[in-house]
Amino acid sequence: MKLWSGRFTAELDAVAEEFNDSLPFDGKMYRQDIAGSVAHCKMLGATGIIPQSEADAIVAALGEIMRDIESGALPLVGAEDIHSFVENALVARVGDVGKKLHTARSRNDQVATDIRLYLRDCIDGISALLKSLASSLVKRADEHKTDAMPAYTHMQKAQPTTLGHYLLAYANMFMRDIERFSDCRKRVNIMPLGNGACVATTFPIDRELTAKLLGFDGVSQNSLDGVGDRDFAIEFLSCATQTMLHLSRINEEFVYWSGSEFGFLLLPDEFGTGSSIMPQKKNPDVNELLRGKCGRVIGDLTALVTVMKGLPLAYNKDMQEDKEPLFDAADTLAISLRVFTAFVDKVKFDTDAMNAAAAGGFSCATEVADYLAAKGMPFRAAHEITGKIVLWCLQNGKTLQNMTLSEYKKFSPLFDKDITVAVSPKSAIARRNVIGGCAKDELVRQIAVIKAALESI
């Protein structure tokens, strides 16, 4: 039965009905829809809008409907949306009393409430997954806080760092993601129920009671905004997109680290696949797919922004298109976080290859310039001399590490025998003992800071 059939004299065209129906996807929100209905009904009984005995009967029947859906005894079919499905099932069980559930409520504020409840649950789950991933990255960073590797700018070797420093960079990104979702949750956790179709209701409802029953922090303050608002959904998708960008970036690095040209990462068999024609291949398909999934979530964000960009107040049917991008992004992000955390826990690194690469590409050239500057030479002059040294090395097949002291002194008398220590990657790393640096003691501090933040979540 359609909830709106009274005004119509003909059935909805079959193709139009298929086009209009949303139960195949909004059925995911059955728990939230029933929870919202239970709270609404309790409020109706508490305020005397409907008799308490009828409210109790409706609440009991809604509990039965929940249990039957969960057990599979009540399949989600035969209605245009989850709201109609639940109400039809309710009326089938308690008769006309069930029709009183929708007193002082519209599907407009009902669906807006369901989505907020659903996203609140998603945020809590995603935050837990992010916490697990950040913890795994911190653990691996602690294991590798003294293992040297090159840092890159413009995809060229820049300066020596450590694998621990590198992994902590991404741990910081995911910590910011946790903060973003936490902040987003504040705006998600505002209840629009009671806003009606667009201009609230004439019934003496108690919105604060309903909000308390559902665990909302507050209620929307304007009924037109309450039913027409999807800012919170766009913000959720923005947060999801940012997290997927971070996943994409680290997996981009892991993809090329796993190749023979780098050889930094030993791809676990559990997370690699083979080739149908090339027997030797072990492909980083999981990492590549994590990179690819980012585009999918960006598309979800773009879809909802595009839907909302030209809509007048309050509710428009276009807004039915809000759910599929939200559900897709939430599901994609959750599985991505789970699989990548499992990967981080399993992956091994070739620290010998990383250490050997740390000195390549004249990555310690800045150490030479800093050495001269510490001796009193203006840094710009030191920079120019160092550039000439690098050019000479390239022309003569030398490195900064195997140059002799006499060769260094040809460029400046300020060079002394300690220059050979200054240009070693290990020394370069150890001297960067400032906040944010890659020295061992500083990484110990950074790890402690993130661990403390994780414990407080």
C-alpha positions as semicolon CSV with decimal commas, in nm:
position;residue;x (nm);y (nm);z (nm)
1;M;0,000;0,000;0,000
2;K;0,126;0,346;-0,093
3;L;0,122;0,591;0,196
4;W;0,000;0,863;-0,036
5;S;-0,260;0,678;-0,252
6;G;-0,573;0,864;-0,141
7;R;-0,540;1,150;-0,386
8;F;-0,478;0,925;-0,690
9;T;-0,720;0,738;-0,919
10;A;-0,464;0,529;-1,110
11;E;-0,175;0,306;-1,014
12;L;0,178;0,428;-1,072
13;D;0,310;0,316;-1,410
14;A;0,526;0,004;-1,369
15;V;0,836;0,167;-1,517
16;A;0,780;0,484;-1,312
17;E;0,739;0,270;-1,000
18;E;1,067;0,091;-1,063
19;F;1,232;0,427;-1,125
20;N;1,083;0,581;-0,811
21;D;1,136;0,300;-0,560
22;S;1,433;0,322;-0,323
23;L;1,383;0,014;-0,104
24;P;1,657;-0,182;-0,286
25;F;1,912;0,060;-0,141
26;D;1,753;0,247;0,150
27;G;1,659;-0,087;0,306
28;K;2,009;-0,066;0,458
29;M;1,861;0,184;0,703
30;Y;1,595;-0,046;0,853
31;R;1,759;-0,039;1,197
32;Q;1,774;0,339;1,196
33;D;1,420;0,374;1,061
34;I;1,276;0,147;1,329
35;A;1,482;0,314;1,604
36;G;1,353;0,655;1,492
37;S;0,996;0,527;1,483
38;V;1,025;0,377;1,831
39;A;1,152;0,706;1,975
40;H;0,886;0,905;1,790
41;C;0,611;0,674;1,915
42;K;0,735;0,690;2,275
43;M;0,722;1,068;2,249
44;L;0,367;1,055;2,107
45;G;0,261;0,845;2,406
46;A;0,447;1,055;2,663
47;T;0,288;1,377;2,536
48;G;-0,061;1,227;2,514
49;I;-0,084;1,283;2,139
50;I;-0,184;0,916;2,117
51;P;-0,293;0,694;2,409
52;Q;-0,006;0,534;2,599
53;S;-0,154;0,187;2,549
54;E;-0,149;0,234;2,172
55;A;0,205;0,368;2,184
56;D;0,313;0,060;2,381
57;A;0,149;-0,171;2,126
58;I;0,320;0,005;1,837
59;V;0,661;-0,003;2,006
60;A;0,623;-0,375;2,081
61;A;0,527;-0,449;1,720
62;L;0,821;-0,247;1,589
63;G;1,050;-0,460;1,804
64;E;0,901;-0,772;1,649
65;I;0,949;-0,630;1,300
66;M;1,314;-0,559;1,378
67;R;1,370;-0,915;1,499
68;D;1,196;-1,064;1,197
69;I;1,402;-0,857;0,953
70;E;1,723;-0,953;1,134
71;S;1,634;-1,323;1,125
72;G;1,532;-1,317;0,760
73;A;1,170;-1,404;0,838
74;L;1,059;-1,067;0,697
75;P;1,233;-0,996;0,363
76;L;1,266;-0,636;0,253
77;V;1,037;-0,641;-0,051
78;G;0,703;-0,503;-0,161
79;A;0,727;-0,133;-0,074
80;E;0,860;0,183;-0,235
81;D;1,100;0,263;0,049
82;I;1,205;0,142;0,393
83;H;0,965;0,385;0,565
84;S;0,665;0,246;0,376
85;F;0,785;-0,108;0,434
86;V;0,803;-0,068;0,812
87;E;0,469;0,112;0,835
88;N;0,293;-0,146;0,615
89;A;0,438;-0,428;0,825
90;L;0,326;-0,247;1,140
91;V;-0,033;-0,201;1,018
92;A;-0,045;-0,566;0,914
93;R;0,035;-0,662;1,275
94;V;-0,161;-0,414;1,487
95;G;-0,424;-0,283;1,246
96;D;-0,535;0,079;1,227
97;V;-0,353;0,162;1,549
98;G;-0,032;0,132;1,348
99;K;-0,147;0,414;1,122
100;K;-0,114;0,652;1,417
101;L;0,264;0,615;1,416
102;H;0,297;0,876;1,143
103;T;0,114;1,142;1,347
104;A;0,319;1,466;1,358
105;R;0,579;1,321;1,119
106;S;0,658;1,337;0,746
107;R;0,874;1,109;0,541
108;N;1,084;1,419;0,477
109;D;1,198;1,463;0,836
110;Q;1,189;1,086;0,887
111;V;1,440;1,012;0,610
112;A;1,662;1,301;0,714
113;T;1,672;1,153;1,065
114;D;1,742;0,802;0,936
115;I;2,037;0,923;0,731
116;R;2,185;1,107;1,027
117;L;2,150;0,799;1,247
118;Y;2,309;0,584;0,977
119;L;2,601;0,822;0,925
120;R;2,655;0,852;1,298
121;D;2,701;0,475;1,314
122;C;2,928;0,488;1,009
123;I;3,145;0,759;1,161
124;D;3,188;0,561;1,481
125;G;3,290;0,252;1,285
126;I;3,523;0,440;1,051
127;S;3,687;0,621;1,342
128;A;3,761;0,286;1,507
129;L;3,913;0,157;1,180
130;L;4,123;0,471;1,144
131;K;4,245;0,431;1,500
132;S;4,347;0,073;1,423
133;L;4,533;0,178;1,107
134;A;4,715;0,463;1,282
135;S;4,816;0,223;1,561
136;S;4,955;-0,024;1,308
137;L;5,154;0,248;1,131
138;V;5,295;0,371;1,463
139;K;5,395;0,016;1,556
140;R;5,578;-0,034;1,226
141;A;5,737;0,311;1,256
142;D;5,868;0,219;1,599
143;E;6,025;-0,095;1,452
144;H;6,198;0,105;1,178
145;K;6,282;0,434;1,348
146;T;6,657;0,395;1,274
147;D;6,636;0,234;0,927
148;A;6,760;0,488;0,674
149;M;6,594;0,556;0,340
150;P;6,579;0,847;0,097
151;A;6,316;1,116;0,121
152;Y;6,200;1,247;-0,215
153;T;6,092;1,574;-0,367
154;H;5,981;1,589;-0,731
155;M;6,020;1,209;-0,721
156;Q;6,397;1,251;-0,696
157;K;6,614;1,166;-0,397
158;A;6,628;1,469;-0,174
159;Q;6,769;1,399;0,175
160;P;6,816;1,098;0,402
161;T;6,540;1,008;0,644
162;T;6,416;0,689;0,807
163;L;6,137;0,449;0,726
164;G;5,993;0,525;1,071
165;H;5,978;0,894;0,987
166;Y;5,805;0,816;0,659
167;L;5,542;0,592;0,816
168;L;5,473;0,846;1,089
169;A;5,398;1,105;0,821
170;Y;5,104;0,894;0,710
171;A;5,005;0,815;1,068
172;N;4,968;1,190;1,118
173;M;4,746;1,215;0,812
174;F;4,513;0,945;0,943
175;M;4,508;1,110;1,286
176;R;4,381;1,426;1,118
177;D;4,117;1,216;0,946
178;I;3,998;1,096;1,287
179;E;3,970;1,457;1,398
180;R;3,776;1,550;1,084
181;F;3,524;1,270;1,129
182;S;3,488;1,358;1,496
183;D;3,411;1,717;1,405
184;C;3,173;1,608;1,128
185;R;2,987;1,392;1,379
186;K;2,889;1,703;1,575
187;R;2,691;1,834;1,278
188;V;2,555;1,492;1,186
189;N;2,421;1,442;1,540
190;I;2,147;1,706;1,518
191;M;1,790;1,576;1,492
192;P;1,552;1,704;1,221
193;L;1,259;1,486;1,334
194;G;0,966;1,712;1,416
195;N;1,027;1,941;1,119
196;G;0,749;1,765;0,931
197;A;0,731;1,805;0,556
198;C;0,872;2,157;0,570
199;V;0,700;2,380;0,831
200;A;0,691;2,156;1,143
201;T;0,361;2,041;1,296
202;T;0,062;2,168;1,489
203;F;0,081;1,880;1,739
204;P;0,243;1,957;2,080
205;I;0,545;1,733;2,023
206;D;0,846;1,717;2,253
207;R;1,143;1,721;2,017
208;E;1,397;1,731;2,298
209;L;1,255;1,407;2,440
210;T;1,280;1,233;2,102
211;A;1,634;1,362;2,056
212;K;1,733;1,231;2,399
213;L;1,586;0,889;2,323
214;L;1,787;0,871;2,000
215;G;2,110;1,007;2,146
216;F;2,116;1,329;1,944
217;D;2,304;1,628;2,082
218;G;2,035;1,873;1,979
219;V;1,753;1,949;1,738
220;S;1,748;2,147;1,415
221;Q;1,640;2,506;1,469
222;N;1,457;2,576;1,143
223;S;1,216;2,329;0,984
224;L;1,288;2,433;0,624
225;D;1,658;2,388;0,681
226;G;1,606;2,068;0,879
227;V;1,444;1,876;0,594
228;G;1,636;2,048;0,313
229;D;1,983;2,017;0,468
230;R;2,234;1,770;0,331
231;D;2,542;1,969;0,431
232;F;2,623;1,704;0,690
233;A;2,615;1,434;0,419
234;I;2,842;1,635;0,190
235;E;3,077;1,692;0,483
236;F;3,084;1,318;0,553
237;L;3,172;1,250;0,190
238;S;3,440;1,519;0,205
239;C;3,594;1,348;0,508
240;A;3,573;1,011;0,335
241;T;3,736;1,156;0,024
242;Q;4,023;1,302;0,227
243;T;4,089;0,967;0,394
244;M;4,079;0,787;0,060
245;L;4,327;1,043;-0,077
246;H;4,564;0,950;0,205
247;L;4,516;0,580;0,135
248;S;4,577;0,643;-0,233
249;R;4,900;0,835;-0,169
250;I;5,061;0,577;0,058
251;N;4,959;0,293;-0,171
252;E;5,102;0,479;-0,470
253;E;5,433;0,481;-0,285
254;F;5,404;0,115;-0,189
255;V;5,332;0,019;-0,551
256;Y;5,657;0,160;-0,681
257;W;5,851;0,057;-0,370
258;S;5,751;-0,303;-0,451
259;G;5,903;-0,284;-0,800
260;S;6,255;-0,405;-0,875
261;E;6,364;-0,049;-0,960
262;F;6,320;0,039;-0,591
263;G;6,308;-0,296;-0,412
264;F;6,215;-0,132;-0,082
265;L;5,902;-0,339;-0,011
266;L;5,857;-0,715;-0,001
267;L;5,500;-0,774;-0,116
268;P;5,326;-1,034;0,103
269;D;5,186;-1,329;-0,091
270;E;4,856;-1,276;0,090
271;F;4,819;-0,935;-0,074
272;G;4,962;-0,996;-0,421
273;T;4,827;-1,164;-0,732
274;G;4,986;-1,332;-1,033
275;S;4,969;-1,289;-1,407
276;S;4,772;-1,517;-1,638
277;I;5,060;-1,518;-1,887
278;M;5,378;-1,413;-1,704
279;P;5,471;-1,675;-1,441
280;Q;5,724;-1,453;-1,266
281;K;5,482;-1,177;-1,175
282;K;5,365;-1,081;-0,827
283;N;5,143;-0,779;-0,873
284;P;5,048;-0,527;-0,602
285;D;4,681;-0,550;-0,700
286;V;4,548;-0,470;-0,352
287;N;4,755;-0,152;-0,337
288;E;4,655;-0,053;-0,688
289;L;4,288;-0,116;-0,613
290;L;4,313;0,095;-0,297
291;R;4,453;0,371;-0,516
292;G;4,169;0,322;-0,766
293;K;3,893;0,319;-0,503
294;C;3,984;0,679;-0,421
295;G;3,841;0,789;-0,755
296;R;3,518;0,610;-0,673
297;V;3,469;0,802;-0,347
298;I;3,563;1,130;-0,515
299;G;3,283;1,045;-0,759
300;D;3,039;0,990;-0,470
301;L;3,120;1,335;-0,333
302;T;3,086;1,493;-0,676
303;A;2,751;1,319;-0,731
304;L;2,592;1,457;-0,414
305;V;2,733;1,806;-0,456
306;T;2,594;1,809;-0,810
307;V;2,251;1,692;-0,690
308;M;2,229;1,961;-0,422
309;K;2,377;2,256;-0,607
310;G;2,050;2,386;-0,759
311;L;1,780;2,268;-0,520
312;P;1,537;2,517;-0,364
313;L;1,400;2,464;-0,015
314;A;1,278;2,239;0,125
315;Y;1,258;1,874;0,012
316;N;1,287;1,769;-0,353
317;K;1,281;1,416;-0,491
318;D;1,631;1,472;-0,630
319;M;1,745;1,423;-0,271
320;Q;1,665;1,052;-0,296
321;E;1,997;1,044;-0,481
322;D;2,178;1,125;-0,157
323;K;2,176;0,770;-0,023
324;E;2,358;0,561;-0,281
325;P;2,670;0,784;-0,283
326;L;2,670;0,787;0,099
327;F;2,629;0,412;0,131
328;D;2,888;0,344;-0,139
329;A;3,146;0,579;0,010
330;A;3,096;0,446;0,364
331;D;3,125;0,084;0,252
332;T;3,422;0,153;0,024
333;L;3,610;0,341;0,293
334;A;3,544;0,077;0,558
335;I;3,672;-0,217;0,348
336;S;3,966;-0,009;0,228
337;L;4,072;0,070;0,584
338;R;4,035;-0,292;0,692
339;V;4,238;-0,437;0,406
340;F;4,512;-0,176;0,427
341;T;4,554;-0,221;0,802
342;A;4,594;-0,594;0,743
343;F;4,851;-0,516;0,474
344;V;5,050;-0,283;0,701
345;D;5,062;-0,552;0,968
346;K;5,200;-0,810;0,721
347;V;5,430;-0,614;0,490
348;K;5,808;-0,638;0,519
349;F;6,064;-0,386;0,405
350;D;6,410;-0,442;0,257
351;T;6,593;-0,209;0,491
352;D;6,931;-0,294;0,334
353;A;6,807;-0,169;-0,003
354;M;6,661;0,141;0,161
355;N;6,981;0,214;0,350
356;A;7,191;0,177;0,034
357;A;6,959;0,412;-0,152
358;A;6,973;0,674;0,123
359;A;7,318;0,794;0,017
360;G;7,244;0,797;-0,356
361;G;7,147;1,090;-0,571
362;F;7,370;1,325;-0,369
363;S;7,106;1,321;-0,094
364;C;7,363;1,460;0,152
365;A;7,439;1,770;-0,056
366;T;7,247;1,987;0,189
367;E;7,477;1,855;0,463
368;V;7,774;1,999;0,272
369;A;7,608;2,340;0,241
370;D;7,505;2,335;0,609
371;Y;7,862;2,234;0,704
372;L;8,006;2,541;0,532
373;A;7,733;2,767;0,673
374;A;7,811;2,640;1,024
375;K;8,172;2,746;0,962
376;G;8,057;3,102;0,897
377;M;8,004;3,108;0,521
378;P;7,678;3,271;0,407
379;F;7,437;2,994;0,314
380;R;7,380;3,119;-0,041
381;A;7,755;3,106;-0,105
382;A;7,771;2,762;0,056
383;H;7,483;2,649;-0,164
384;E;7,665;2,761;-0,481
385;I;7,990;2,590;-0,382
386;T;7,805;2,269;-0,300
387;G;7,639;2,279;-0,642
388;K;7,983;2,303;-0,801
389;I;8,100;2,006;-0,594
390;V;7,804;1,799;-0,714
391;L;7,878;1,895;-1,075
392;W;8,245;1,799;-1,031
393;C;8,144;1,464;-0,882
394;L;7,915;1,393;-1,178
395;Q;8,193;1,477;-1,422
396;N;8,450;1,268;-1,237
397;G;8,249;0,965;-1,126
398;K;8,272;1,053;-0,757
399;T;8,024;1,072;-0,468
400;L;8,015;1,302;-0,169
401;Q;8,107;1,002;0,046
402;N;8,422;0,894;-0,145
403;M;8,566;1,238;-0,212
404;T;8,899;1,292;-0,036
405;L;8,962;1,581;0,201
406;S;9,208;1,733;-0,047
407;E;8,938;1,724;-0,315
408;Y;8,697;1,902;-0,084
409;K;8,958;2,166;0,001
410;K;8,986;2,257;-0,368
411;F;8,644;2,412;-0,329
412;S;8,689;2,574;0,016
413;P;8,958;2,581;0,286
414;L;8,679;2,556;0,546
415;F;8,651;2,182;0,486
416;D;8,814;1,962;0,745
417;K;8,832;1,588;0,806
418;D;8,492;1,587;0,983
419;I;8,325;1,647;0,646
420;T;8,337;1,273;0,584
421;V;8,117;1,221;0,890
422;A;7,883;1,505;0,795
423;V;7,797;1,350;0,456
424;S;7,701;1,008;0,591
425;P;7,323;0,944;0,588
426;K;7,337;0,814;0,945
427;S;7,495;1,137;1,066
428;A;7,258;1,351;0,861
429;I;6,960;1,178;1,021
430;A;7,097;1,196;1,376
431;R;7,156;1,571;1,355
432;R;6,790;1,641;1,270
433;N;6,684;1,625;1,632
434;V;6,429;1,906;1,615
435;I;6,052;1,891;1,647
436;G;5,929;1,718;1,333
437;G;6,271;1,582;1,243
438;C;6,385;1,226;1,173
439;A;6,642;1,171;1,452
440;K;6,579;0,867;1,670
441;D;6,501;1,060;1,989
442;E;6,262;1,286;1,803
443;L;6,081;0,988;1,650
444;V;6,046;0,840;1,999
445;R;5,876;1,164;2,101
446;Q;5,650;1,170;1,793
447;I;5,546;0,809;1,854
448;A;5,462;0,889;2,218
449;V;5,249;1,187;2,110
450;I;5,044;0,982;1,863
451;K;5,006;0,693;2,108
452;A;4,877;0,931;2,374
453;A;4,632;1,083;2,126
454;L;4,509;0,737;2,025
455;E;4,456;0,638;2,387
456;S;4,243;0,948;2,443
457;I;4,005;0,864;2,155
